[in-house]
Amino acid sequence: EEAEHKGWCDTELSTNEQTRKEKTEAVETLHAEIDQLEASIAKLTEDIAELSQAVAELDAAMAEATKLRQDEKAKNTQTIADSQEAQTAVAQALTVLKEFYAKAGDAIALLQQQPESPEIFDSPYKGMQSENGGVIGM
């Protein structure tokens, strides 16, 4: 019976040793997988942080661009209103000028007339040399 018990113990010991080896290999595989997954988690966490920073920068750039567009839109709207007012003012000025020149065409006050020559130019100028005795008379 003792030999039978020893055979049973040897069988159980070898079975347990085989089971321990399998379980140890499984634990080592699982530890390696855990390490790999932890490294992957760290890498993904770093990527998330970088992408979050990039999203924040893009949001800031978009907000700045939106503000710039709104400022330009307001300036453009003001420019359009100014140009419409200027166009109206030019049209009114043209109307005033057309009316003025239409009335001025009838007036003769500004017509240029040929002036008559004064009487002193009826005869050619001879000078006053005989009265003074010429150059020597000086």
C-alpha positions in Angstrom: 0.0 0.0 0.0 2.9 2.3 0.7 4.2 1.9 -2.8 0.8 2.6 -4.2 0.6 5.7 -2.0 4.0 6.8 -3.2 3.0 6.3 -6.8 -0.1 8.3 -6.2 2.0 11.1 -4.6 4.5 11.1 -7.4 1.7 11.4 -9.9 0.2 14.2 -8.0 3.5 16.0 -7.6 4.2 15.8 -11.3 0.7 16.9 -12.1 1.0 19.8 -9.6 4.4 20.7 -11.0 3.1 20.7 -14.5 0.1 22.8 -13.4 2.4 25.2 -11.6 4.5 25.6 -14.7 1.4 26.3 -16.8 0.1 28.7 -14.3 3.5 30.5 -14.0 3.7 30.8 -17.8 0.1 32.2 -17.8 1.0 34.7 -15.0 4.1 35.8 -16.9 2.2 36.2 -20.1 -0.5 38.1 -18.3 2.1 40.3 -16.6 3.7 41.0 -20.0 0.3 41.9 -21.4 -0.4 44.1 -18.5 3.0 45.9 -19.0 2.2 46.3 -22.7 -1.3 47.6 -22.0 0.0 50.1 -19.3 2.6 51.4 -21.9 -0.2 51.7 -24.4 -2.4 53.6 -21.9 0.5 55.9 -21.1 1.1 56.6 -24.8 -2.6 57.2 -25.4 -2.9 59.5 -22.4 0.1 61.5 -23.8 -1.6 61.6 -27.2 -4.9 62.8 -25.6 -3.0 65.6 -23.8 -1.3 66.7 -27.0 -4.6 66.5 -29.0 -6.4 68.4 -26.3 -3.7 71.1 -26.4 -4.1 71.2 -30.2 -7.9 71.5 -29.9 -7.5 74.3 -27.4 -5.1 76.2 -29.8 -7.5 75.7 -32.7 -10.4 76.9 -30.6 -8.4 80.0 -29.7 -7.4 80.6 -33.3 -11.0 80.1 -34.4 -12.2 82.6 -31.8 -9.6 85.1 -32.9 -10.5 84.6 -36.6 -14.2 85.0 -35.8 -13.6 88.2 -33.9 -11.5 89.5 -36.8 -14.2 88.6 -39.3 -16.9 90.3 -37.1 -14.7 93.5 -36.9 -14.1 93.4 -40.7 -17.9 92.9 -41.2 -18.7 95.9 -39.1 -16.1 98.0 -40.9 -17.4 96.8 -44.3 -21.0 97.6 -43.2 -19.9 101.1 -42.2 -18.0 101.5 -45.5 -21.1 100.5 -47.5 -23.3 102.9 -45.5 -20.8 105.7 -46.0 -20.5 105.0 -49.8 -24.3 105.0 -50.1 -24.5 108.3 -48.3 -21.7 109.6 -50.5 -23.5 108.4 -53.6 -26.7 110.2 -52.5 -24.7 113.4 -51.8 -23.0 113.2 -55.2 -26.4 112.8 -56.9 -27.7 115.8 -55.1 -24.7 117.9 -55.9 -25.0 117.0 -59.6 -28.6 118.0 -59.5 -27.7 121.4 -57.9 -24.9 121.9 -60.4 -27.1 121.0 -63.4 -29.8 123.4 -62.2 -27.2 126.2 -61.6 -25.6 125.8 -65.0 -29.0 125.6 -66.7 -29.9 129.0 -65.1 -26.4 130.4 -65.8 -26.8 129.6 -69.5 -29.6 132.1 -69.7 -27.7 134.8 -67.8 -25.4 137.1 -69.9 -23.6 138.7 -66.9 -20.6 136.4 -67.3 -20.3 136.6 -71.0 -16.9 137.8 -72.1 -17.1 140.8 -74.4 -14.4 142.2 -76.6 -13.1 145.4 -74.9 -12.8 148.5 -77.0 -9.3 149.9 -77.5 -8.6 153.1 -75.7 -8.2 156.3 -77.7 -4.5 156.7 -77.0 -3.6 153.9 -79.3 -5.1 155.5 -82.4 -1.7 156.6 -83.7 1.7 155.0 -83.4 4.0 156.0 -80.5 6.7 158.4 -81.6 8.3 159.1 -78.3 9.3 162.3 -76.6 12.8 162.7 -77.9 12.5 166.1 -79.5 11.3 167.8 -76.3 14.3 166.7 -74.2 17.0 167.1 -76.8 17.8 163.5 -77.0 20.4 161.7 -74.9 22.6 164.7 -74.8 19.9 166.8 -73.2 20.0 164.8 -70.1 
